Amino acid sequence: MFGGDFVFKGVPSLSGCGNTFGSAYGLAISVKSEHVNGAWEFLRLVLSEGWQRRVLNDINYRTDYIPTNRIVLDERLVASMGESQHPYIFLGDIVTEARSLTQEDTDKIRALVYSVSSVPPQSDDAFIYIYMEVMSDFFSGTITAQNAAHILQDRVSIYVSEQG
């Protein structure tokens, strides 16, 4: 997209580095729900191949939507090769010319998405602050993945124990 290479770095954990996928959106069923079966049915619908394909058509291939259904994701990657659907990509104040994905691009995206091993838990701002501070050191190369995992564990443990 920007004419250069992308580097993917995993999130450090005690078992090494792993790829984590986060989203601004989440789906859940309340333990107080009186309609648990209906809620499960709704979740199955939203995650289904047919529903996600329909959403993609409705939003006209927005560049910020990643389907969670593997079949639909693969279809979208294949459809993204060839001519670009959008001449420009807008990322905040940055505007760049879009280019079509190559087979190599789609293979890398597919490998990255399929390698996701966890979803970060929703947490309060204190956890996010601790995480961002430690991850900043990790991504800058100041500390290793193992050190980052230990520091995160220690700082979060202290924070939790202080909350009583």
VMD Tcl script that draws the C-alpha trace (Angstrom):
set ca {
  {0.00 0.00 0.00}
  {2.83 2.42 0.85}
  {5.39 0.99 -1.57}
  {7.46 -0.72 1.11}
  {7.62 -3.85 3.20}
  {5.40 -4.53 6.20}
  {6.75 -6.28 9.26}
  {4.44 -8.29 11.46}
  {5.41 -8.76 15.10}
  {3.55 -11.01 17.48}
  {2.47 -10.15 20.99}
  {4.89 -11.51 23.60}
  {3.69 -14.19 25.96}
  {5.38 -16.69 28.24}
  {5.19 -19.28 25.45}
  {6.82 -16.99 22.86}
  {5.25 -14.58 20.39}
  {1.81 -15.08 18.99}
  {-0.49 -13.10 16.78}
  {-3.48 -11.52 18.47}
  {-6.49 -10.09 16.70}
  {-8.32 -7.21 18.34}
  {-11.51 -5.54 17.28}
  {-13.49 -2.51 18.30}
  {-16.59 -4.67 18.13}
  {-17.58 -7.67 20.17}
  {-20.46 -10.04 20.55}
  {-21.55 -11.53 23.84}
  {-24.49 -13.13 25.57}
  {-25.39 -11.78 28.98}
  {-25.61 -14.33 31.78}
  {-28.86 -12.59 32.73}
  {-30.40 -13.13 29.28}
  {-33.84 -14.70 29.28}
  {-33.39 -15.67 25.62}
  {-30.09 -17.57 25.53}
  {-31.15 -19.88 22.67}
  {-32.23 -16.91 20.55}
  {-28.96 -15.12 21.34}
  {-26.95 -18.15 20.23}
  {-29.00 -18.35 17.04}
  {-28.25 -14.66 16.36}
  {-24.50 -15.22 16.89}
  {-24.55 -18.19 14.51}
  {-26.30 -16.02 11.90}
  {-23.85 -13.11 12.21}
  {-20.85 -15.44 11.89}
  {-22.30 -17.43 8.99}
  {-20.92 -17.45 5.46}
  {-24.14 -16.10 3.93}
  {-24.52 -13.20 6.36}
  {-20.90 -12.06 6.06}
  {-21.01 -12.25 2.26}
  {-24.16 -10.09 2.35}
  {-22.49 -7.55 4.67}
  {-19.55 -7.30 2.27}
  {-21.92 -6.58 -0.61}
  {-23.87 -4.03 1.45}
  {-20.76 -2.06 2.43}
  {-19.32 -2.22 -1.10}
  {-15.99 -3.75 -0.10}
  {-14.92 -1.23 2.51}
  {-11.21 -1.63 3.11}
  {-11.54 -1.78 6.91}
  {-13.88 -4.80 7.11}
  {-12.26 -8.19 7.64}
  {-14.74 -11.07 7.53}
  {-14.46 -13.61 10.35}
  {-15.77 -16.44 8.19}
  {-12.79 -18.19 6.57}
  {-14.58 -18.96 3.28}
  {-15.69 -15.34 2.88}
  {-12.22 -14.06 3.81}
  {-10.65 -16.27 1.12}
  {-13.20 -15.04 -1.43}
  {-12.44 -11.44 -0.52}
  {-8.69 -11.96 -0.86}
  {-9.12 -13.51 -4.30}
  {-11.48 -10.67 -5.33}
  {-8.89 -8.11 -4.16}
  {-6.34 -9.34 -6.69}
  {-6.40 -7.76 -10.13}
  {-7.81 -4.26 -10.48}
  {-8.12 -2.18 -7.36}
  {-11.70 -1.44 -6.36}
  {-10.73 1.89 -4.76}
  {-8.25 4.34 -6.34}
  {-7.25 5.80 -2.95}
  {-7.00 4.64 0.64}
  {-7.70 7.08 3.45}
  {-6.03 6.47 6.81}
  {-6.79 9.47 8.97}
  {-4.88 12.37 7.41}
  {-2.89 10.06 5.11}
  {-4.13 9.52 1.56}
  {-2.31 7.02 -0.61}
  {-2.94 5.42 -3.97}
  {-4.28 1.91 -3.69}
  {-2.77 -0.93 -5.62}
  {-4.12 -4.35 -6.38}
  {-3.03 -7.23 -4.20}
  {-0.68 -9.81 -5.66}
  {-0.83 -13.54 -4.96}
  {2.14 -13.04 -2.62}
  {0.22 -10.30 -0.74}
  {-2.85 -12.48 -0.29}
  {-0.73 -15.44 0.84}
  {0.92 -13.26 3.51}
  {-2.41 -11.85 4.70}
  {-3.94 -15.33 4.83}
  {-0.94 -16.70 6.77}
  {-1.10 -13.81 9.25}
  {-4.86 -14.14 9.84}
  {-4.69 -17.94 10.13}
  {-1.83 -17.68 12.65}
  {-3.88 -15.70 15.18}
  {-3.72 -17.58 18.45}
  {-5.74 -15.34 20.76}
  {-8.08 -12.42 21.15}
  {-7.09 -9.79 23.70}
  {-9.48 -9.56 26.61}
  {-11.56 -6.42 27.03}
  {-10.16 -4.50 29.96}
  {-10.12 -1.17 31.65}
  {-7.84 1.71 30.67}
  {-5.22 0.81 33.31}
  {-4.57 -2.55 31.63}
  {-4.36 -0.89 28.23}
  {-1.90 1.72 29.57}
  {0.33 -0.99 31.09}
  {0.15 -3.05 27.89}
  {0.94 -0.12 25.58}
  {3.87 1.02 27.71}
  {5.49 -2.43 27.81}
  {4.73 -3.17 24.15}
  {6.33 0.13 23.15}
  {9.58 -1.10 24.69}
  {9.21 -4.49 22.98}
  {8.48 -3.07 19.52}
  {11.35 -0.60 19.79}
  {13.68 -3.54 20.48}
  {14.61 -2.40 24.00}
  {13.35 -5.63 25.60}
  {12.81 -9.19 24.40}
  {9.48 -10.98 24.08}
  {10.25 -13.00 27.20}
  {11.09 -9.85 29.20}
  {7.93 -8.13 27.95}
  {5.80 -11.10 28.99}
  {7.34 -11.17 32.48}
  {7.04 -7.40 32.94}
  {3.39 -7.50 31.79}
  {2.63 -10.37 34.16}
  {4.31 -8.63 37.10}
  {2.75 -5.21 36.52}
  {-0.74 -6.60 35.94}
  {-0.45 -8.84 39.02}
  {0.52 -5.82 41.14}
  {-2.32 -3.77 39.68}
  {-4.88 -6.52 40.35}
  {-3.69 -7.07 43.91}
  {-3.86 -3.32 44.60}
  {-7.50 -3.29 43.45}
  {-8.29 -5.70 46.28}
}
mol new
graphics top color blue
foreach p $ca { graphics top sphere $p radius 0.5 }
foreach p [lrange $ca 0 end-1] q [lrange $ca 1 end] { graphics top cylinder $p $q radius 0.2 }
display resetview
